[in-house]
Amino acid sequence: MSQSIYGIDLAKHSFSIHGEDEQGKVLIHKTITRSKVLVTFANIPPSIIGMEACGASHYWARELAKLGHTTKIMASKYVAPFRTGAKNDLNDAIAICVAVTRPSTRFVKIKSPEQQAILLLHRARDNWVQERTALLNQMRAMLAEFGIIAPKGRHALQTAIPEALEDGDNQLPDLARAILSDSYDHLLNINQRIADQERCFDMLVSRSHNAQKIMKVAGIGPITATAVIASIGKGEQFDKGRDFAAWLGLVPSQYSTGGKPRLGRITKKGDKYLRTLLVHGARAVISAVGNKTDRLSLWCKGLVERRGFKRAIVALAAKNARIIWSLLSNDTEYQPI
């Protein structure tokens, strides 16, 4: 049985809706307030509803699905080619209505509230880490202005700051000493917050068999494991492991014509946060290869010799992404090579 198609342009207060039946007849084309969205769709027979991915799209997709509708979320890049005329909310709704029916459109898996909560934890930790880095750089610069050169590295700097504060012979003015002391106290507070959040990751892993399973892959820790599970679930939205790696932006960009393939650098499309975690994990693995003789270590060594250190890191990150997808999608256990 064919269903009507609706496109909804999400916003904070005003929502633009465009709907068509299976013959292309316009059923609705108007802007309504937030409070009337669920009432409007509650009086509409089960239909396909498309929307662009944004901060509130998962919430609205879940709520509309409760009314019996089939909800689909897509990236804005799939909508833009179908927009005609000026850029406004109603024209965006029309474009969404068209894009949701195209077979080439890739849809975002709708996340549960629990998945969104885990990702909020990741975003909060990432924010604290960035703030800590900025604070450390500021404190390093403060010390340098008074001729105190702190050693490299976060831990070495954190040790050097209290030593500089306690040193009465370094000619550090009392006002500067007080500012550095306050900054150091704030740094300790940030460290505690990050440590508390990382304990939350350990707790989440202890409750998730899938997270424990993919942590057996070299370079995957609790932070990466929980981020992957919260982002893709079991990975059923991808047909194969390479699609997951491409979604992460870990495959070569392609510019081919006339039957001649041309591959360039990685695309860096998709989820930047997950890609960063996988790359950092791969860097740690390759940096610790040393004199290891297992198959993975030998593979990494050979890759470094042939293609260089940085390319080897990206190659291992892409390899890990494919392994993770296979473990989740096929519900299998990791077997070290």
HELIX and SHEET records of a PDB file:
HELIX    1   1 ARG A   34  LYS A   36  5                                   3    
HELIX    2   2 VAL A   37  ALA A   42  1                                   6    
HELIX    3   3 SER A   57  LYS A   66  1                                  10    
HELIX    4   4 SER A   76  TYR A   78  5                                   3    
HELIX    5   5 ALA A   80  PHE A   82  5                                   3    
HELIX    6   6 ASP A   89  ALA A   99  1                                  11    
HELIX    7   7 PRO A  113  GLU A  145  1                                  33    
HELIX    8   8 ARG A  154  GLU A  166  1                                  13    
HELIX    9   9 ASP A  174  SER A  206  1                                  33    
HELIX   10  10 HIS A  209  ILE A  214  1                                   6    
HELIX   11  11 PRO A  222  ILE A  232  1                                  11    
HELIX   12  12 GLY A  241  TRP A  247  1                                   7    
HELIX   13  13 LYS A  272  SER A  287  1                                  16    
HELIX   14  14 ARG A  295  ARG A  307  1                                  13    
HELIX   15  15 PHE A  309  ASN A  330  1                                  22    
SHEET    1   A 6 VAL A  26  THR A  33  0                                        
SHEET    2   A 6 SER A  14  GLU A  20 -1                                        
SHEET    3   A 6 ILE A   5  ASP A   9 -1                                        
SHEET    4   A 6 ILE A  48  GLU A  52  1                                        
SHEET    5   A 6 THR A  70  MET A  74  1                                        
SHEET    6   A 6 PHE A 107  VAL A 108 -1                                        
SHEET    1   B 2 PRO A 252  GLN A 254  0                                        
SHEET    2   B 2 LEU A 263  ILE A 266 -1                                        
END                                                                             
